[in-house]
């Protein structure tokens, strides 16, 4: 919507416009997006915990441990 209303706006300007729109949004309207973000974060954390227990994650874990030891 922002791109259609301001096609000449740069990427930075689009971010600024979105920030202004967010600031001006009513609390009840923001609550919908905040709830969606919270649900998404919870879903991500659950998936991450499950993924960390798989054999496929083991090499990643090993490399992270080695990286922190070497540093």
Predicted model as a PDB file, atoms N, CA, C, CB and O in Angstrom, pLDDT in the B-factor column:
MODEL        1                                                                  
ATOM      1  N   UNK A   1       0.826  -1.190   0.000  1.00 85.00           N  
ATOM      2  CA  UNK A   1       0.000   0.000   0.000  1.00 85.00           C  
ATOM      3  C   UNK A   1       0.869   1.252   0.000  1.00 85.00           C  
ATOM      4  CB  UNK A   1      -0.939  -0.001   1.205  1.00 85.00           C  
ATOM      5  O   UNK A   1       0.593   2.201  -0.733  1.00 85.00           O  
ATOM      6  N   UNK A   2       1.917   1.257   0.818  1.00 86.00           N  
ATOM      7  CA  UNK A   2       2.793   2.426   0.892  1.00 86.00           C  
ATOM      8  C   UNK A   2       3.490   2.628  -0.446  1.00 86.00           C  
ATOM      9  CB  UNK A   2       3.835   2.268   2.028  1.00 86.00           C  
ATOM     10  O   UNK A   2       3.617   3.760  -0.915  1.00 86.00           O  
ATOM     11  N   UNK A   3       3.935   1.556  -1.056  1.00 87.00           N  
ATOM     12  CA  UNK A   3       4.617   1.643  -2.360  1.00 87.00           C  
ATOM     13  C   UNK A   3       3.678   2.203  -3.427  1.00 87.00           C  
ATOM     14  CB  UNK A   3       5.141   0.254  -2.794  1.00 87.00           C  
ATOM     15  O   UNK A   3       4.104   2.985  -4.276  1.00 87.00           O  
ATOM     16  N   UNK A   4       2.404   1.807  -3.390  1.00 89.00           N  
ATOM     17  CA  UNK A   4       1.437   2.300  -4.376  1.00 89.00           C  
ATOM     18  C   UNK A   4       1.154   3.783  -4.168  1.00 89.00           C  
ATOM     19  CB  UNK A   4       0.129   1.499  -4.293  1.00 89.00           C  
ATOM     20  O   UNK A   4       1.012   4.535  -5.133  1.00 89.00           O  
ATOM     21  N   UNK A   5       1.073   4.204  -2.897  1.00 88.00           N  
ATOM     22  CA  UNK A   5       0.780   5.598  -2.605  1.00 88.00           C  
ATOM     23  C   UNK A   5       1.998   6.506  -2.799  1.00 88.00           C  
ATOM     24  CB  UNK A   5       0.266   5.725  -1.190  1.00 88.00           C  
ATOM     25  O   UNK A   5       1.848   7.695  -3.083  1.00 88.00           O  
ATOM     26  N   UNK A   6       3.193   5.952  -2.646  1.00 88.00           N  
ATOM     27  CA  UNK A   6       4.427   6.733  -2.799  1.00 88.00           C  
ATOM     28  C   UNK A   6       5.447   5.938  -3.603  1.00 88.00           C  
ATOM     29  CB  UNK A   6       5.014   7.120  -1.415  1.00 88.00           C  
ATOM     30  O   UNK A   6       6.452   5.491  -3.050  1.00 88.00           O  
ATOM     31  N   UNK A   7       5.208   5.753  -4.895  1.00 89.00           N  
ATOM     32  CA  UNK A   7       6.113   4.926  -5.702  1.00 89.00           C  
ATOM     33  C   UNK A   7       7.533   5.486  -5.810  1.00 89.00           C  
ATOM     34  CB  UNK A   7       5.545   4.763  -7.081  1.00 89.00           C  
ATOM     35  O   UNK A   7       8.473   4.740  -6.084  1.00 89.00           O  
ATOM     36  N   UNK A   8       7.692   6.794  -5.596  1.00 91.00           N  
ATOM     37  CA  UNK A   8       9.022   7.408  -5.706  1.00 91.00           C  
ATOM     38  C   UNK A   8       9.826   7.297  -4.408  1.00 91.00           C  
ATOM     39  CB  UNK A   8       8.885   8.873  -6.096  1.00 91.00           C  
ATOM     40  O   UNK A   8      11.003   7.656  -4.378  1.00 91.00           O  
ATOM     41  N   UNK A   9       9.203   6.804  -3.344  1.00 90.00           N  
ATOM     42  CA  UNK A   9       9.869   6.727  -2.041  1.00 90.00           C  
ATOM     43  C   UNK A   9      10.984   5.683  -2.064  1.00 90.00           C  
ATOM     44  CB  UNK A   9       8.850   6.393  -0.933  1.00 90.00           C  
ATOM     45  O   UNK A   9      10.829   4.596  -2.622  1.00 90.00           O  
ATOM     46  N   UNK A  10      12.101   6.035  -1.449  1.00 92.00           N  
ATOM     47  CA  UNK A  10      13.215   5.096  -1.333  1.00 92.00           C  
ATOM     48  C   UNK A  10      12.889   4.071  -0.255  1.00 92.00           C  
ATOM     49  CB  UNK A  10      14.544   5.838  -1.006  1.00 92.00           C  
ATOM     50  O   UNK A  10      11.895   4.197   0.459  1.00 92.00           O  
ATOM     51  N   UNK A  11      13.735   3.062  -0.149  1.00 91.00           N  
ATOM     52  CA  UNK A  11      13.549   2.026   0.859  1.00 91.00           C  
ATOM     53  C   UNK A  11      13.521   2.639   2.259  1.00 91.00           C  
ATOM     54  CB  UNK A  11      14.665   0.972   0.758  1.00 91.00           C  
ATOM     55  O   UNK A  11      12.687   2.270   3.087  1.00 91.00           O  
ATOM     56  N   UNK A  12      14.422   3.563   2.516  1.00 93.00           N  
ATOM     57  CA  UNK A  12      14.494   4.229   3.817  1.00 93.00           C  
ATOM     58  C   UNK A  12      13.225   5.027   4.074  1.00 93.00           C  
ATOM     59  CB  UNK A  12      15.727   5.148   3.892  1.00 93.00           C  
ATOM     60  O   UNK A  12      12.681   4.997   5.178  1.00 93.00           O  
ATOM     61  N   UNK A  13      12.753   5.740   3.058  1.00 92.00           N  
ATOM     62  CA  UNK A  13      11.532   6.529   3.213  1.00 92.00           C  
ATOM     63  C   UNK A  13      10.316   5.638   3.475  1.00 92.00           C  
ATOM     64  CB  UNK A  13      11.296   7.382   1.968  1.00 92.00           C  
ATOM     65  O   UNK A  13       9.429   6.005   4.247  1.00 92.00           O  
ATOM     66  N   UNK A  14      10.277   4.490   2.843  1.00 93.00           N  
ATOM     67  CA  UNK A  14       9.174   3.557   3.083  1.00 93.00           C  
ATOM     68  C   UNK A  14       9.199   3.122   4.550  1.00 93.00           C  
ATOM     69  CB  UNK A  14       9.271   2.315   2.133  1.00 93.00           C  
ATOM     70  O   UNK A  14       8.151   3.040   5.192  1.00 93.00           O  
ATOM     71  N   UNK A  15      10.371   2.848   5.070  1.00 92.00           N  
ATOM     72  CA  UNK A  15      10.503   2.491   6.482  1.00 92.00           C  
ATOM     73  C   UNK A  15      10.025   3.610   7.391  1.00 92.00           C  
ATOM     74  CB  UNK A  15      11.947   2.147   6.806  1.00 92.00           C  
ATOM     75  O   UNK A  15       9.341   3.367   8.385  1.00 92.00           O  
ATOM     76  N   UNK A  16      10.387   4.830   7.044  1.00 94.00           N  
ATOM     77  CA  UNK A  16       9.940   5.988   7.825  1.00 94.00           C  
ATOM     78  C   UNK A  16       8.418   6.109   7.796  1.00 94.00           C  
ATOM     79  CB  UNK A  16      10.583   7.281   7.288  1.00 94.00           C  
ATOM     80  O   UNK A  16       7.785   6.339   8.826  1.00 94.00           O  
ATOM     81  N   UNK A  17       7.841   5.951   6.608  1.00 92.00           N  
ATOM     82  CA  UNK A  17       6.387   6.048   6.471  1.00 92.00           C  
ATOM     83  C   UNK A  17       5.684   4.950   7.259  1.00 92.00           C  
ATOM     84  CB  UNK A  17       5.983   5.973   4.997  1.00 92.00           C  
ATOM     85  O   UNK A  17       4.662   5.195   7.900  1.00 92.00           O  
ATOM     86  N   UNK A  18       6.231   3.748   7.211  1.00 93.00           N  
ATOM     87  CA  UNK A  18       5.642   2.650   7.978  1.00 93.00           C  
ATOM     88  C   UNK A  18       5.733   2.913   9.480  1.00 93.00           C  
ATOM     89  CB  UNK A  18       6.337   1.327   7.634  1.00 93.00           C  
ATOM     90  O   UNK A  18       4.810   2.592  10.229  1.00 93.00           O  
ATOM     91  N   UNK A  19       6.837   3.493   9.910  1.00 94.00           N  
ATOM     92  CA  UNK A  19       6.990   3.851  11.320  1.00 94.00           C  
ATOM     93  C   UNK A  19       5.960   4.873  11.759  1.00 94.00           C  
ATOM     94  CB  UNK A  19       8.381   4.386  11.577  1.00 94.00           C  
ATOM     95  O   UNK A  19       5.389   4.763  12.844  1.00 94.00           O  
ATOM     96  N   UNK A  20       5.728   5.849  10.930  1.00 94.00           N  
ATOM     97  CA  UNK A  20       4.719   6.871  11.226  1.00 94.00           C  
ATOM     98  C   UNK A  20       3.336   6.236  11.278  1.00 94.00           C  
ATOM     99  CB  UNK A  20       4.754   8.003  10.169  1.00 94.00           C  
ATOM    100  O   UNK A  20       2.536   6.537  12.163  1.00 94.00           O  
ATOM    101  N   UNK A  21       3.062   5.350  10.316  1.00 93.00           N  
ATOM    102  CA  UNK A  21       1.761   4.672  10.303  1.00 93.00           C  
ATOM    103  C   UNK A  21       1.573   3.845  11.575  1.00 93.00           C  
ATOM    104  CB  UNK A  21       1.632   3.768   9.056  1.00 93.00           C  
ATOM    105  O   UNK A  21       0.486   3.826  12.152  1.00 93.00           O  
ATOM    106  N   UNK A  22       2.633   3.163  12.008  1.00 95.00           N  
ATOM    107  CA  UNK A  22       2.556   2.340  13.221  1.00 95.00           C  
ATOM    108  C   UNK A  22       2.299   3.225  14.448  1.00 95.00           C  
ATOM    109  CB  UNK A  22       3.866   1.522  13.409  1.00 95.00           C  
ATOM    110  O   UNK A  22       1.485   2.885  15.306  1.00 95.00           O  
ATOM    111  N   UNK A  23       2.992   4.348  14.518  1.00 96.00           N  
ATOM    112  CA  UNK A  23       2.819   5.267  15.646  1.00 96.00           C  
ATOM    113  C   UNK A  23       1.388   5.792  15.711  1.00 96.00           C  
ATOM    114  CB  UNK A  23       3.804   6.440  15.538  1.00 96.00           C  
ATOM    115  O   UNK A  23       0.836   5.964  16.798  1.00 96.00           O  
ATOM    116  N   UNK A  24       0.803   6.040  14.577  1.00 96.00           N  
ATOM    117  CA  UNK A  24      -0.543   6.599  14.526  1.00 96.00           C  
ATOM    118  C   UNK A  24      -1.647   5.550  14.634  1.00 96.00           C  
ATOM    119  CB  UNK A  24      -0.715   7.367  13.256  1.00 96.00           C  
ATOM    120  O   UNK A  24      -2.826   5.899  14.703  1.00 96.00           O  
ATOM    121  N   UNK A  25      -1.282   4.285  14.649  1.00 96.00           N  
ATOM    122  CA  UNK A  25      -2.266   3.216  14.723  1.00 96.00           C  
ATOM    123  C   UNK A  25      -2.877   3.156  16.121  1.00 96.00           C  
ATOM    124  CB  UNK A  25      -1.626   1.866  14.354  1.00 96.00           C  
ATOM    125  O   UNK A  25      -2.168   3.308  17.115  1.00 96.00           O  
ATOM    126  N   UNK A  26      -4.172   2.938  16.199  1.00 97.00           N  
ATOM    127  CA  UNK A  26      -4.861   2.835  17.490  1.00 97.00           C  
ATOM    128  C   UNK A  26      -4.362   1.611  18.246  1.00 97.00           C  
ATOM    129  CB  UNK A  26      -6.398   2.760  17.293  1.00 97.00           C  
ATOM    130  O   UNK A  26      -3.946   0.627  17.633  1.00 97.00           O  
ATOM    131  N   UNK A  27      -4.402   1.667  19.576  1.00 96.00           N  
ATOM    132  CA  UNK A  27      -3.922   0.558  20.404  1.00 96.00           C  
ATOM    133  C   UNK A  27      -4.659  -0.739  20.095  1.00 96.00           C  
ATOM    134  CB  UNK A  27      -4.075   0.897  21.879  1.00 96.00           C  
ATOM    135  O   UNK A  27      -4.058  -1.813  20.109  1.00 96.00           O  
ATOM    136  N   UNK A  28      -5.942  -0.646  19.820  1.00 96.00           N  
ATOM    137  CA  UNK A  28      -6.715  -1.862  19.516  1.00 96.00           C  
ATOM    138  C   UNK A  28      -6.251  -2.487  18.209  1.00 96.00           C  
ATOM    139  CB  UNK A  28      -8.221  -1.544  19.439  1.00 96.00           C  
ATOM    140  O   UNK A  28      -6.214  -3.710  18.077  1.00 96.00           O  
ATOM    141  N   UNK A  29      -5.897  -1.646  17.247  1.00 96.00           N  
ATOM    142  CA  UNK A  29      -5.405  -2.167  15.974  1.00 96.00           C  
ATOM    143  C   UNK A  29      -3.995  -2.735  16.135  1.00 96.00           C  
ATOM    144  CB  UNK A  29      -5.417  -1.065  14.898  1.00 96.00           C  
ATOM    145  O   UNK A  29      -3.666  -3.753  15.526  1.00 96.00           O  
ATOM    146  N   UNK A  30      -3.163  -2.089  16.947  1.00 96.00           N  
ATOM    147  CA  UNK A  30      -1.810  -2.590  17.202  1.00 96.00           C  
ATOM    148  C   UNK A  30      -1.851  -3.934  17.905  1.00 96.00           C  
ATOM    149  CB  UNK A  30      -1.015  -1.588  18.037  1.00 96.00           C  
ATOM    150  O   UNK A  30      -1.021  -4.806  17.646  1.00 96.00           O  
ATOM    151  N   UNK A  31      -2.823  -4.096  18.797  1.00 97.00           N  
ATOM    152  CA  UNK A  31      -2.927  -5.322  19.589  1.00 97.00           C  
ATOM    153  C   UNK A  31      -3.016  -6.552  18.707  1.00 97.00           C  
ATOM    154  CB  UNK A  31      -4.137  -5.258  20.503  1.00 97.00           C  
ATOM    155  O   UNK A  31      -2.474  -7.602  19.053  1.00 97.00           O  
ATOM    156  N   UNK A  32      -3.685  -6.438  17.584  1.00 96.00           N  
ATOM    157  CA  UNK A  32      -3.810  -7.570  16.650  1.00 96.00           C  
ATOM    158  C   UNK A  32      -2.428  -7.997  16.174  1.00 96.00           C  
ATOM    159  CB  UNK A  32      -4.710  -7.194  15.433  1.00 96.00           C  
ATOM    160  O   UNK A  32      -2.114  -9.188  16.168  1.00 96.00           O  
ATOM    161  N   UNK A  33      -1.602  -7.040  15.777  1.00 95.00           N  
ATOM    162  CA  UNK A  33      -0.273  -7.341  15.254  1.00 95.00           C  
ATOM    163  C   UNK A  33       0.688  -7.796  16.354  1.00 95.00           C  
ATOM    164  CB  UNK A  33       0.293  -6.122  14.545  1.00 95.00           C  
ATOM    165  O   UNK A  33       1.534  -8.662  16.131  1.00 95.00           O  
ATOM    166  N   UNK A  34       0.550  -7.210  17.529  1.00 95.00           N  
ATOM    167  CA  UNK A  34       1.391  -7.607  18.654  1.00 95.00           C  
ATOM    168  C   UNK A  34       1.092  -9.058  19.026  1.00 95.00           C  
ATOM    169  CB  UNK A  34       1.165  -6.669  19.871  1.00 95.00           C  
ATOM    170  O   UNK A  34       2.007  -9.835  19.303  1.00 95.00           O  
ATOM    171  N   UNK A  35      -0.185  -9.417  19.031  1.00 96.00           N  
ATOM    172  CA  UNK A  35      -0.575 -10.794  19.344  1.00 96.00           C  
ATOM    173  C   UNK A  35      -0.034 -11.762  18.290  1.00 96.00           C  
ATOM    174  CB  UNK A  35      -2.113 -10.913  19.438  1.00 96.00           C  
ATOM    175  O   UNK A  35       0.460 -12.838  18.626  1.00 96.00           O  
ATOM    176  N   UNK A  36      -0.126 -11.379  17.021  1.00 96.00           N  
ATOM    177  CA  UNK A  36       0.403 -12.235  15.952  1.00 96.00           C  
ATOM    178  C   UNK A  36       1.908 -12.414  16.118  1.00 96.00           C  
ATOM    179  CB  UNK A  36       0.084 -11.636  14.561  1.00 96.00           C  
ATOM    180  O   UNK A  36       2.420 -13.519  15.937  1.00 96.00           O  
ATOM    181  N   UNK A  37       2.615 -11.353  16.455  1.00 95.00           N  
ATOM    182  CA  UNK A  37       4.069 -11.427  16.641  1.00 95.00           C  
ATOM    183  C   UNK A  37       4.413 -12.315  17.825  1.00 95.00           C  
ATOM    184  CB  UNK A  37       4.665 -10.023  16.843  1.00 95.00           C  
ATOM    185  O   UNK A  37       5.354 -13.106  17.756  1.00 95.00           O  
ATOM    186  N   UNK A  38       3.661 -12.192  18.909  1.00 95.00           N  
ATOM    187  CA  UNK A  38       3.895 -13.018  20.098  1.00 95.00           C  
ATOM    188  C   UNK A  38       3.666 -14.497  19.775  1.00 95.00           C  
ATOM    189  CB  UNK A  38       2.971 -12.573  21.259  1.00 95.00           C  
ATOM    190  O   UNK A  38       4.460 -15.354  20.164  1.00 95.00           O  
ATOM    191  N   UNK A  39       2.576 -14.785  19.063  1.00 95.00           N  
ATOM    192  CA  UNK A  39       2.282 -16.169  18.675  1.00 95.00           C  
ATOM    193  C   UNK A  39       3.370 -16.726  17.764  1.00 95.00           C  
ATOM    194  CB  UNK A  39       0.918 -16.251  17.975  1.00 95.00           C  
ATOM    195  O   UNK A  39       3.766 -17.884  17.893  1.00 95.00           O  
ATOM    196  N   UNK A  40       3.845 -15.901  16.851  1.00 95.00           N  
ATOM    197  CA  UNK A  40       4.893 -16.337  15.935  1.00 95.00           C  
ATOM    198  C   UNK A  40       6.193 -16.605  16.685  1.00 95.00           C  
ATOM    199  CB  UNK A  40       5.117 -15.288  14.844  1.00 95.00           C  
ATOM    200  O   UNK A  40       6.895 -17.571  16.384  1.00 95.00           O  
ATOM    201  N   UNK A  41       6.516 -15.761  17.651  1.00 93.00           N  
ATOM    202  CA  UNK A  41       7.733 -15.956  18.447  1.00 93.00           C  
ATOM    203  C   UNK A  41       7.647 -17.245  19.264  1.00 93.00           C  
ATOM    204  CB  UNK A  41       7.964 -14.750  19.382  1.00 93.00           C  
ATOM    205  O   UNK A  41       8.632 -17.975  19.382  1.00 93.00           O  
ATOM    206  N   UNK A  42       6.477 -17.522  19.823  1.00 92.00           N  
ATOM    207  CA  UNK A  42       6.290 -18.759  20.593  1.00 92.00           C  
ATOM    208  C   UNK A  42       6.430 -19.982  19.685  1.00 92.00           C  
ATOM    209  CB  UNK A  42       4.904 -18.765  21.285  1.00 92.00           C  
ATOM    210  O   UNK A  42       7.067 -20.968  20.054  1.00 92.00           O  
ATOM    211  N   UNK A  43       5.828 -19.906  18.492  1.00 91.00           N  
ATOM    212  CA  UNK A  43       5.925 -21.005  17.530  1.00 91.00           C  
ATOM    213  C   UNK A  43       7.377 -21.239  17.136  1.00 91.00           C  
ATOM    214  CB  UNK A  43       5.073 -20.710  16.279  1.00 91.00           C  
ATOM    215  O   UNK A  43       7.821 -22.384  17.050  1.00 91.00           O  
ATOM    216  N   UNK A  44       8.116 -20.168  16.897  1.00 89.00           N  
ATOM    217  CA  UNK A  44       9.517 -20.269  16.522  1.00 89.00           C  
ATOM    218  C   UNK A  44      10.330 -20.930  17.636  1.00 89.00           C  
ATOM    219  CB  UNK A  44      10.083 -18.881  16.199  1.00 89.00           C  
ATOM    220  O   UNK A  44      11.140 -21.819  17.374  1.00 89.00           O  
ATOM    221  N   UNK A  45      10.112 -20.493  18.875  1.00 87.00           N  
ATOM    222  CA  UNK A  45      10.854 -21.063  20.001  1.00 87.00           C  
ATOM    223  C   UNK A  45      10.576 -22.553  20.162  1.00 87.00           C  
ATOM    224  CB  UNK A  45      10.500 -20.329  21.290  1.00 87.00           C  
ATOM    225  O   UNK A  45      11.489 -23.335  20.425  1.00 87.00           O  
ATOM    226  N   UNK A  46       9.315 -22.943  20.005  1.00 85.00           N  
ATOM    227  CA  UNK A  46       8.964 -24.368  20.110  1.00 85.00           C  
ATOM    228  C   UNK A  46       9.655 -25.170  19.013  1.00 85.00           C  
ATOM    229  CB  UNK A  46       7.429 -24.561  20.025  1.00 85.00           C  
ATOM    230  O   UNK A  46      10.202 -26.243  19.270  1.00 85.00           O  
ATOM    231  N   UNK A  47       9.629 -24.647  17.796  1.00 84.00           N  
ATOM    232  CA  UNK A  47      10.256 -25.345  16.675  1.00 84.00           C  
ATOM    233  C   UNK A  47      11.761 -25.418  16.880  1.00 84.00           C  
ATOM    234  CB  UNK A  47       9.929 -24.644  15.340  1.00 84.00           C  
ATOM    235  O   UNK A  47      12.376 -26.450  16.611  1.00 84.00           O  
ATOM    236  N   UNK A  48      12.352 -24.343  17.350  1.00 81.00           N  
ATOM    237  CA  UNK A  48      13.790 -24.314  17.580  1.00 81.00           C  
ATOM    238  C   UNK A  48      14.189 -25.348  18.625  1.00 81.00           C  
ATOM    239  CB  UNK A  48      14.234 -22.916  18.019  1.00 81.00           C  
ATOM    240  O   UNK A  48      15.188 -26.048  18.458  1.00 81.00           O  
ATOM    241  N   UNK A  49      13.421 -25.447  19.693  1.00 77.00           N  
ATOM    242  CA  UNK A  49      13.715 -26.448  20.730  1.00 77.00           C  
ATOM    243  C   UNK A  49      13.645 -27.857  20.160  1.00 77.00           C  
ATOM    244  CB  UNK A  49      12.737 -26.311  21.909  1.00 77.00           C  
ATOM    245  O   UNK A  49      14.490 -28.699  20.463  1.00 77.00           O  
ATOM    246  N   UNK A  50      12.638 -28.109  19.338  1.00 74.00           N  
ATOM    247  CA  UNK A  50      12.500 -29.432  18.713  1.00 74.00           C  
ATOM    248  C   UNK A  50      13.646 -29.703  17.742  1.00 74.00           C  
ATOM    249  CB  UNK A  50      11.152 -29.541  17.978  1.00 74.00           C  
ATOM    250  O   UNK A  50      14.198 -30.803  17.713  1.00 74.00           O  
ATOM    251  N   UNK A  51      13.995 -28.704  16.957  1.00 76.00           N  
ATOM    252  CA  UNK A  51      15.063 -28.876  15.972  1.00 76.00           C  
ATOM    253  C   UNK A  51      16.407 -29.143  16.638  1.00 76.00           C  
ATOM    254  CB  UNK A  51      15.163 -27.644  15.085  1.00 76.00           C  
ATOM    255  O   UNK A  51      17.226 -29.896  16.112  1.00 76.00           O  
ATOM    256  N   UNK A  52      16.630 -28.532  17.781  1.00 75.00           N  
ATOM    257  CA  UNK A  52      17.911 -28.694  18.470  1.00 75.00           C  
ATOM    258  C   UNK A  52      18.122 -30.110  18.995  1.00 75.00           C  
ATOM    259  CB  UNK A  52      18.006 -27.713  19.615  1.00 75.00           C  
ATOM    260  O   UNK A  52      19.251 -30.492  19.302  1.00 75.00           O  
ATOM    261  N   UNK A  53      17.056 -30.885  19.100  1.00 75.00           N  
ATOM    262  CA  UNK A  53      17.185 -32.252  19.605  1.00 75.00           C  
ATOM    263  C   UNK A  53      17.416 -33.267  18.493  1.00 75.00           C  
ATOM    264  CB  UNK A  53      15.948 -32.631  20.385  1.00 75.00           C  
ATOM    265  O   UNK A  53      17.613 -34.449  18.777  1.00 75.00           O  
ATOM    266  N   UNK A  54      17.396 -32.837  17.236  1.00 78.00           N  
ATOM    267  CA  UNK A  54      17.561 -33.770  16.117  1.00 78.00           C  
ATOM    268  C   UNK A  54      19.032 -34.025  15.823  1.00 78.00           C  
ATOM    269  CB  UNK A  54      16.865 -33.232  14.867  1.00 78.00           C  
ATOM    270  O   UNK A  54      19.905 -33.232  16.175  1.00 78.00           O  
ATOM    271  N   UNK A  55      19.279 -35.151  15.168  1.00 77.00           N  
ATOM    272  CA  UNK A  55      20.644 -35.504  14.774  1.00 77.00           C  
ATOM    273  C   UNK A  55      21.181 -34.517  13.735  1.00 77.00           C  
ATOM    274  CB  UNK A  55      20.689 -36.940  14.217  1.00 77.00           C  
ATOM    275  O   UNK A  55      22.385 -34.269  13.674  1.00 77.00           O  
ATOM    276  N   UNK A  56      20.293 -33.962  12.929  1.00 77.00           N  
ATOM    277  CA  UNK A  56      20.717 -33.009  11.891  1.00 77.00           C  
ATOM    278  C   UNK A  56      21.301 -31.736  12.502  1.00 77.00           C  
ATOM    279  CB  UNK A  56      19.534 -32.652  10.982  1.00 77.00           C  
ATOM    280  O   UNK A  56      22.108 -31.058  11.866  1.00 77.00           O  
ATOM    281  N   UNK A  57      20.901 -31.412  13.719  1.00 74.00           N  
ATOM    282  CA  UNK A  57      21.404 -30.190  14.364  1.00 74.00           C  
ATOM    283  C   UNK A  57      22.757 -30.416  15.034  1.00 74.00           C  
ATOM    284  CB  UNK A  57      20.395 -29.686  15.398  1.00 74.00           C  
ATOM    285  O   UNK A  57      23.463 -29.453  15.334  1.00 74.00           O  
ATOM    286  N   UNK A  58      23.123 -31.655  15.270  1.00 74.00           N  
ATOM    287  CA  UNK A  58      24.347 -31.964  16.009  1.00 74.00           C  
ATOM    288  C   UNK A  58      25.592 -31.298  15.407  1.00 74.00           C  
ATOM    289  CB  UNK A  58      24.547 -33.465  16.055  1.00 74.00           C  
ATOM    290  O   UNK A  58      26.371 -30.713  16.160  1.00 74.00           O  
ATOM    291  N   UNK A  59      25.818 -31.359  14.084  1.00 77.00           N  
ATOM    292  CA  UNK A  59      27.011 -30.684  13.531  1.00 77.00           C  
ATOM    293  C   UNK A  59      26.997 -29.166  13.777  1.00 77.00           C  
ATOM    294  CB  UNK A  59      27.111 -30.955  12.024  1.00 77.00           C  
ATOM    295  O   UNK A  59      28.043 -28.561  14.012  1.00 77.00           O  
ATOM    296  N   UNK A  60      25.823 -28.570  13.721  1.00 74.00           N  
ATOM    297  CA  UNK A  60      25.715 -27.142  13.976  1.00 74.00           C  
ATOM    298  C   UNK A  60      26.095 -26.842  15.417  1.00 74.00           C  
ATOM    299  CB  UNK A  60      24.295 -26.640  13.677  1.00 74.00           C  
ATOM    300  O   UNK A  60      26.816 -25.884  15.695  1.00 74.00           O  
ATOM    301  N   UNK A  61      25.611 -27.660  16.316  1.00 71.00           N  
ATOM    302  CA  UNK A  61      25.924 -27.475  17.730  1.00 71.00           C  
ATOM    303  C   UNK A  61      27.423 -27.625  17.970  1.00 71.00           C  
ATOM    304  CB  UNK A  61      25.142 -28.480  18.594  1.00 71.00           C  
ATOM    305  O   UNK A  61      28.025 -26.845  18.707  1.00 71.00           O  
ATOM    306  N   UNK A  62      28.020 -28.642  17.335  1.00 74.00           N  
ATOM    307  CA  UNK A  62      29.458 -28.866  17.490  1.00 74.00           C  
ATOM    308  C   UNK A  62      30.256 -27.660  16.988  1.00 74.00           C  
ATOM    309  CB  UNK A  62      29.887 -30.139  16.734  1.00 74.00           C  
ATOM    310  O   UNK A  62      31.201 -27.220  17.642  1.00 74.00           O  
ATOM    311  N   UNK A  63      29.873 -27.132  15.833  1.00 77.00           N  
ATOM    312  CA  UNK A  63      30.611 -25.996  15.277  1.00 77.00           C  
ATOM    313  C   UNK A  63      30.434 -24.757  16.141  1.00 77.00           C  
ATOM    314  CB  UNK A  63      30.151 -25.707  13.844  1.00 77.00           C  
ATOM    315  O   UNK A  63      31.370 -23.970  16.282  1.00 77.00           O  
ATOM    316  N   UNK A  64      29.264 -24.569  16.718  1.00 70.00           N  
ATOM    317  CA  UNK A  64      29.053 -23.413  17.601  1.00 70.00           C  
ATOM    318  C   UNK A  64      29.892 -23.540  18.867  1.00 70.00           C  
ATOM    319  CB  UNK A  64      27.562 -23.276  17.967  1.00 70.00           C  
ATOM    320  O   UNK A  64      30.460 -22.556  19.342  1.00 70.00           O  
ATOM    321  N   UNK A  65      29.967 -24.731  19.403  1.00 70.00           N  
ATOM    322  CA  UNK A  65      30.780 -24.958  20.600  1.00 70.00           C  
ATOM    323  C   UNK A  65      32.239 -24.679  20.277  1.00 70.00           C  
ATOM    324  CB  UNK A  65      30.606 -26.409  21.129  1.00 70.00           C  
ATOM    325  O   UNK A  65      32.923 -24.002  21.045  1.00 70.00           O  
ATOM    326  N   UNK A  66      32.723 -25.191  19.152  1.00 70.00           N  
ATOM    327  CA  UNK A  66      34.118 -24.979  18.735  1.00 70.00           C  
ATOM    328  C   UNK A  66      34.394 -23.497  18.526  1.00 70.00           C  
ATOM    329  CB  UNK A  66      34.427 -25.763  17.440  1.00 70.00           C  
ATOM    330  O   UNK A  66      35.451 -22.998  18.912  1.00 70.00           O  
ATOM    331  N   UNK A  67      33.451 -22.797  17.920  1.00 62.00           N  
ATOM    332  CA  UNK A  67      33.623 -21.375  17.661  1.00 62.00           C  
ATOM    333  C   UNK A  67      33.798 -20.604  18.959  1.00 62.00           C  
ATOM    334  CB  UNK A  67      32.434 -20.826  16.880  1.00 62.00           C  
ATOM    335  O   UNK A  67      34.667 -19.738  19.056  1.00 62.00           O  
ATOM    336  N   UNK A  68      32.985 -20.911  19.949  1.00 63.00           N  
ATOM    337  CA  UNK A  68      33.069 -20.197  21.224  1.00 63.00           C  
ATOM    338  C   UNK A  68      34.322 -20.571  22.016  1.00 63.00           C  
ATOM    339  CB  UNK A  68      31.833 -20.482  22.060  1.00 63.00           C  
ATOM    340  O   UNK A  68      34.860 -19.745  22.753  1.00 63.00           O  
ATOM    341  N   UNK A  69      34.782 -21.799  21.866  1.00 66.00           N  
ATOM    342  CA  UNK A  69      36.007 -22.217  22.551  1.00 66.00           C  
ATOM    343  C   UNK A  69      37.207 -21.530  21.934  1.00 66.00           C  
ATOM    344  CB  UNK A  69      36.178 -23.746  22.492  1.00 66.00           C  
ATOM    345  O   UNK A  69      38.084 -21.054  22.656  1.00 66.00           O  
ATOM    346  N   UNK A  70      37.265 -21.470  20.614  1.00 60.00           N  
ATOM    347  CA  UNK A  70      38.382 -20.858  19.893  1.00 60.00           C  
ATOM    348  C   UNK A  70      38.431 -19.362  20.156  1.00 60.00           C  
ATOM    349  CB  UNK A  70      38.268 -21.128  18.384  1.00 60.00           C  
ATOM    350  O   UNK A  70      39.512 -18.799  20.333  1.00 60.00           O  
ATOM    351  N   UNK A  71      37.293 -18.722  20.183  1.00 55.00           N  
ATOM    352  CA  UNK A  71      37.248 -17.268  20.401  1.00 55.00           C  
ATOM    353  C   UNK A  71      37.787 -16.992  21.731  1.00 55.00           C  
ATOM    354  CB  UNK A  71      35.839 -16.696  20.271  1.00 55.00           C  
ATOM    355  O   UNK A  71      37.852 -15.834  22.142  1.00 55.00           O  
TER     356      UNK A  71                                                      
ENDMDL                                                                          
END                                                                             
